[in-house]
Amino acid sequence: MSTTPHSTSRWVAADYARVGGFVPALGAAALDLLDPKDGERILDVGCGDGSLSTLIVDRGAEVVGVDNSPELAEAAREKGIFVELTDAADMTFDRQFDAAFSNAALHWMPKKAQVARAIFAALRLGGRFAGEMGGEGNLASLREALDEELVIRGYAPPAEATNWYPTPDDFADIYEGAGFDRIDARLIARPTEIDDGITAWVTTFRKGWLDAAGVPEGERGEIGDAVAGRFGSNIADYVRLRFIMRKPA
């Protein structure tokens, strides 16, 4: 098996909007934690298709989104969001934002310390960073069911994923190392019903994983069906890590 980390997905904007609608919907609590104010300038790190960015704009703030997916960045632009197409680790903003936000994105970013430093640099003194990501134990049973099915069918799942599902302490260590303080990070078990079913979740959210395992496109729906049967429920075992922190004034 490969020892090189692999992303678990690659994005198709239409599929993400259809199957992944629960992601921005459940991000509303993290958005409330951010509490954007009228006139603030806010950085949305891993903005995706801009669904939550537009809610920040609705509260009167100016938003700059960052995402490394051309398809999702274009979908956000179609919603009227200004988006820079770049990896969050490569951001070069210098004290330009009152606050930063991220929902369901940091766990896709393998250069976690570099991302933390880039967000810190982007904030003005006293700026806050709030959001949510996958935490320790996120999707453990569902990911296990997928890998078991791949092995049964003769495919080798990648040995290491780029997903980072940290404990609160591990998360705080990274962001304290970047310079943040007053870090509040908590795990939240949040079983989530997948309205379109586990098959659609597998083929949408694990495209990159199936790519790395060498699964032909024509077999993916069948594998998704088998995973759904093995898992036995449409309720995915999501665990979120919700956080807020400050850049010292």
SENULO-894757 format. One record per residue (C-alpha): residue in one letter; x, y negated, z negated. Coordinates in Angstrom, 3 decimals. Layout:
BEGIN
[r 'A' [X Y Z]]
...
% end
This chain:
BEGIN
[r 'M' [0.000 0.000 0.000]]
[r 'S' [1.103 -3.539 0.658]]
[r 'T' [2.664 -5.391 -2.276]]
[r 'T' [1.984 -8.791 -0.714]]
[r 'P' [-0.951 -10.674 -2.262]]
[r 'H' [-3.958 -10.978 0.041]]
[r 'S' [-6.867 -13.355 -0.032]]
[r 'T' [-10.125 -11.566 -0.682]]
[r 'S' [-12.000 -13.610 1.873]]
[r 'R' [-12.054 -15.847 4.889]]
[r 'W' [-15.023 -18.066 5.513]]
[r 'V' [-17.747 -18.343 8.120]]
[r 'A' [-19.730 -21.462 7.240]]
[r 'A' [-23.143 -20.157 8.318]]
[r 'D' [-22.698 -16.896 6.396]]
[r 'Y' [-21.464 -18.760 3.325]]
[r 'A' [-24.471 -21.090 3.390]]
[r 'R' [-26.889 -18.167 3.775]]
[r 'V' [-25.417 -15.631 1.361]]
[r 'G' [-23.484 -17.910 -0.988]]
[r 'G' [-26.177 -20.441 -1.760]]
[r 'F' [-26.096 -19.319 -5.392]]
[r 'V' [-22.537 -20.682 -5.751]]
[r 'P' [-23.355 -24.414 -5.587]]
[r 'A' [-26.718 -23.832 -7.260]]
[r 'L' [-25.022 -22.350 -10.319]]
[r 'G' [-22.344 -25.046 -10.256]]
[r 'A' [-24.824 -27.663 -11.457]]
[r 'A' [-23.840 -27.116 -15.102]]
[r 'A' [-20.198 -27.857 -14.298]]
[r 'L' [-21.312 -30.951 -12.402]]
[r 'D' [-23.206 -32.120 -15.486]]
[r 'L' [-20.012 -31.614 -17.488]]
[r 'L' [-18.175 -33.876 -15.031]]
[r 'D' [-20.981 -36.444 -15.425]]
[r 'P' [-20.037 -38.599 -12.414]]
[r 'K' [-20.689 -42.311 -12.804]]
[r 'D' [-21.812 -44.930 -10.344]]
[r 'G' [-18.812 -46.455 -8.579]]
[r 'E' [-16.292 -43.779 -9.576]]
[r 'R' [-13.917 -42.251 -7.046]]
[r 'I' [-13.910 -38.460 -7.414]]
[r 'L' [-11.745 -35.748 -5.872]]
[r 'D' [-13.570 -32.475 -5.069]]
[r 'V' [-10.901 -29.752 -5.064]]
[r 'G' [-11.946 -26.861 -2.816]]
[r 'C' [-15.117 -28.648 -1.753]]
[r 'G' [-16.270 -25.848 0.548]]
[r 'D' [-19.251 -26.855 2.659]]
[r 'G' [-19.839 -29.969 0.565]]
[r 'S' [-23.060 -28.886 -1.123]]
[r 'L' [-21.943 -30.118 -4.546]]
[r 'S' [-20.015 -33.055 -3.099]]
[r 'T' [-23.298 -34.477 -1.839]]
[r 'L' [-24.781 -34.249 -5.350]]
[r 'I' [-21.840 -36.262 -6.683]]
[r 'V' [-22.475 -38.870 -3.995]]
[r 'D' [-26.149 -38.912 -4.975]]
[r 'R' [-25.057 -40.029 -8.450]]
[r 'G' [-23.365 -43.084 -6.968]]
[r 'A' [-19.743 -41.938 -6.806]]
[r 'E' [-17.397 -41.920 -3.833]]
[r 'V' [-16.090 -38.443 -2.997]]
[r 'V' [-13.004 -37.206 -1.201]]
[r 'G' [-13.079 -33.462 -0.578]]
[r 'V' [-10.140 -31.146 -0.023]]
[r 'D' [-10.407 -27.689 1.503]]
[r 'N' [-8.132 -25.423 3.549]]
[r 'S' [-10.929 -23.773 5.548]]
[r 'P' [-11.519 -25.571 8.867]]
[r 'E' [-15.011 -24.064 9.103]]
[r 'L' [-16.113 -25.159 5.638]]
[r 'A' [-14.435 -28.560 5.931]]
[r 'E' [-16.349 -29.215 9.128]]
[r 'A' [-19.605 -28.171 7.466]]
[r 'A' [-18.902 -30.664 4.662]]
[r 'R' [-18.135 -33.410 7.162]]
[r 'E' [-21.463 -32.746 8.837]]
[r 'K' [-23.042 -33.580 5.461]]
[r 'G' [-21.239 -36.929 5.491]]
[r 'I' [-18.379 -36.003 3.126]]
[r 'F' [-14.862 -37.230 3.852]]
[r 'V' [-12.655 -34.120 3.746]]
[r 'E' [-8.915 -33.655 4.035]]
[r 'L' [-8.039 -30.289 5.551]]
[r 'T' [-5.173 -29.095 3.379]]
[r 'D' [-4.257 -26.663 0.620]]
[r 'A' [-4.906 -28.131 -2.803]]
[r 'A' [-1.320 -27.248 -3.728]]
[r 'D' [-0.109 -29.604 -0.996]]
[r 'M' [-2.156 -32.649 -2.015]]
[r 'T' [-0.112 -35.863 -2.273]]
[r 'F' [-2.605 -38.259 -3.881]]
[r 'D' [-1.059 -40.625 -6.421]]
[r 'R' [-3.362 -41.928 -9.179]]
[r 'Q' [-6.208 -42.592 -6.751]]
[r 'F' [-9.152 -40.973 -8.584]]
[r 'D' [-11.153 -41.580 -11.726]]
[r 'A' [-12.053 -37.896 -11.978]]
[r 'A' [-11.621 -34.561 -10.259]]
[r 'F' [-14.041 -31.667 -9.877]]
[r 'S' [-13.799 -28.081 -8.709]]
[r 'N' [-16.404 -25.334 -8.474]]
[r 'A' [-15.731 -21.681 -7.585]]
[r 'A' [-12.470 -22.585 -5.864]]
[r 'L' [-9.441 -22.493 -8.179]]
[r 'H' [-9.493 -18.690 -8.366]]
[r 'W' [-8.748 -18.565 -4.615]]
[r 'M' [-5.560 -20.646 -5.024]]
[r 'P' [-2.429 -18.563 -5.739]]
[r 'K' [-0.132 -21.565 -6.348]]
[r 'K' [-1.992 -22.380 -9.538]]
[r 'A' [0.719 -24.407 -11.270]]
[r 'Q' [1.345 -26.454 -8.133]]
[r 'V' [-2.398 -27.096 -7.795]]
[r 'A' [-2.568 -28.230 -11.425]]
[r 'R' [0.304 -30.670 -10.914]]
[r 'A' [-1.268 -32.054 -7.732]]
[r 'I' [-4.593 -32.674 -9.487]]
[r 'F' [-2.799 -34.343 -12.405]]
[r 'A' [-0.932 -36.637 -10.016]]
[r 'A' [-4.154 -37.543 -8.197]]
[r 'L' [-5.858 -38.858 -11.348]]
[r 'R' [-5.581 -42.296 -12.831]]
[r 'L' [-4.492 -42.560 -16.465]]
[r 'G' [-7.275 -41.271 -18.686]]
[r 'G' [-8.943 -39.473 -15.777]]
[r 'R' [-10.855 -36.267 -16.373]]
[r 'F' [-10.966 -32.937 -14.567]]
[r 'A' [-14.024 -30.713 -14.939]]
[r 'G' [-15.326 -27.642 -13.207]]
[r 'E' [-15.792 -23.922 -13.099]]
[r 'M' [-14.031 -20.891 -11.646]]
[r 'G' [-13.898 -17.124 -12.002]]
[r 'G' [-12.654 -16.047 -15.430]]
[r 'E' [-11.253 -12.901 -17.011]]
[r 'G' [-13.351 -9.861 -16.025]]
[r 'N' [-15.047 -11.604 -13.118]]
[r 'L' [-16.703 -9.081 -10.778]]
[r 'A' [-14.660 -6.243 -12.278]]
[r 'S' [-17.283 -3.548 -11.651]]
[r 'L' [-18.215 -4.761 -8.185]]
[r 'R' [-14.592 -5.054 -7.089]]
[r 'E' [-13.921 -1.547 -8.420]]
[r 'A' [-16.890 -0.153 -6.475]]
[r 'L' [-15.575 -1.680 -3.247]]
[r 'D' [-12.046 -0.351 -3.718]]
[r 'E' [-13.338 3.120 -4.567]]
[r 'E' [-15.370 3.181 -1.364]]
[r 'L' [-12.395 2.048 0.697]]
[r 'V' [-10.200 4.809 -0.744]]
[r 'I' [-12.862 7.460 -0.087]]
[r 'R' [-12.943 6.362 3.551]]
[r 'G' [-9.163 6.497 3.913]]
[r 'Y' [-8.415 2.774 3.627]]
[r 'A' [-5.812 1.424 1.232]]
[r 'P' [-6.965 -1.652 -0.668]]
[r 'P' [-4.200 -4.225 -1.043]]
[r 'A' [-2.197 -3.616 -4.204]]
[r 'E' [-2.451 -7.222 -5.334]]
[r 'A' [-5.029 -9.953 -4.778]]
[r 'T' [-4.486 -13.672 -4.826]]
[r 'N' [-7.551 -14.174 -7.024]]
[r 'W' [-6.709 -15.675 -10.401]]
[r 'Y' [-9.284 -14.838 -13.059]]
[r 'P' [-7.624 -16.194 -16.217]]
[r 'T' [-8.377 -16.104 -19.888]]
[r 'P' [-9.045 -19.537 -21.410]]
[r 'D' [-5.582 -19.469 -23.004]]
[r 'D' [-3.827 -18.603 -19.737]]
[r 'F' [-5.763 -21.333 -17.955]]
[r 'A' [-4.937 -23.908 -20.636]]
[r 'D' [-1.240 -22.987 -20.494]]
[r 'I' [-1.097 -23.835 -16.780]]
[r 'Y' [-2.887 -27.155 -17.151]]
[r 'E' [-1.049 -28.187 -20.312]]
[r 'G' [2.129 -27.497 -18.374]]
[r 'A' [0.949 -29.960 -15.723]]
[r 'G' [0.433 -32.645 -18.372]]
[r 'F' [-3.264 -32.445 -19.249]]
[r 'D' [-4.550 -32.570 -22.807]]
[r 'R' [-7.884 -32.205 -24.628]]
[r 'I' [-8.516 -29.008 -22.642]]
[r 'D' [-11.777 -27.214 -23.375]]
[r 'A' [-12.011 -23.933 -21.410]]
[r 'R' [-14.628 -21.266 -22.129]]
[r 'L' [-15.676 -17.941 -20.602]]
[r 'I' [-19.343 -17.584 -19.685]]
[r 'A' [-20.779 -14.191 -18.735]]
[r 'R' [-23.253 -14.931 -15.983]]
[r 'P' [-24.787 -11.893 -14.260]]
[r 'T' [-25.999 -13.234 -10.939]]
[r 'E' [-28.646 -11.833 -8.638]]
[r 'I' [-27.489 -11.725 -5.027]]
[r 'D' [-30.665 -12.457 -3.097]]
[r 'D' [-29.275 -11.177 0.207]]
[r 'G' [-27.974 -8.003 -1.433]]
[r 'I' [-24.586 -6.507 -2.194]]
[r 'T' [-23.995 -5.520 1.444]]
[r 'A' [-24.116 -9.181 2.474]]
[r 'W' [-21.898 -10.111 -0.486]]
[r 'V' [-19.252 -7.593 0.588]]
[r 'T' [-19.232 -8.662 4.225]]
[r 'T' [-19.229 -12.388 3.356]]
[r 'F' [-17.099 -12.744 0.216]]
[r 'R' [-14.626 -9.939 0.906]]
[r 'K' [-13.857 -10.507 4.594]]
[r 'G' [-10.179 -11.115 3.878]]
[r 'W' [-9.956 -8.032 1.655]]
[r 'L' [-11.453 -5.877 4.404]]
[r 'D' [-9.078 -7.492 6.905]]
[r 'A' [-6.100 -6.578 4.718]]
[r 'A' [-7.356 -3.000 4.336]]
[r 'G' [-7.647 -2.693 8.116]]
[r 'V' [-11.403 -2.075 8.202]]
[r 'P' [-12.871 -2.565 11.709]]
[r 'E' [-15.719 -5.057 11.987]]
[r 'G' [-18.088 -2.323 13.134]]
[r 'E' [-17.700 -0.345 9.880]]
[r 'R' [-18.128 -3.200 7.426]]
[r 'G' [-21.897 -3.170 7.180]]
[r 'E' [-21.846 0.576 6.499]]
[r 'I' [-19.194 0.116 3.810]]
[r 'G' [-21.236 -2.707 2.295]]
[r 'D' [-24.274 -0.413 2.157]]
[r 'A' [-22.216 2.294 0.463]]
[r 'V' [-20.857 -0.179 -2.089]]
[r 'A' [-24.399 -1.360 -2.780]]
[r 'G' [-25.453 2.224 -3.435]]
[r 'R' [-22.435 2.905 -5.618]]
[r 'F' [-22.900 -0.330 -7.593]]
[r 'G' [-26.620 0.338 -8.007]]
[r 'S' [-27.829 -3.213 -8.560]]
[r 'N' [-28.160 -6.589 -6.836]]
[r 'I' [-26.944 -8.313 -10.005]]
[r 'A' [-23.225 -9.035 -9.675]]
[r 'D' [-21.086 -9.116 -12.816]]
[r 'Y' [-19.861 -12.695 -12.576]]
[r 'V' [-17.836 -14.193 -15.431]]
[r 'R' [-17.119 -17.915 -15.170]]
[r 'L' [-14.533 -20.084 -16.838]]
[r 'R' [-15.933 -23.591 -17.375]]
[r 'F' [-13.556 -26.381 -18.339]]
[r 'I' [-12.967 -30.052 -18.914]]
[r 'M' [-9.710 -31.878 -19.681]]
[r 'R' [-8.079 -35.303 -19.589]]
[r 'K' [-4.992 -36.939 -18.201]]
[r 'P' [-3.511 -38.858 -21.134]]
[r 'A' [-4.141 -42.597 -21.071]]
% end
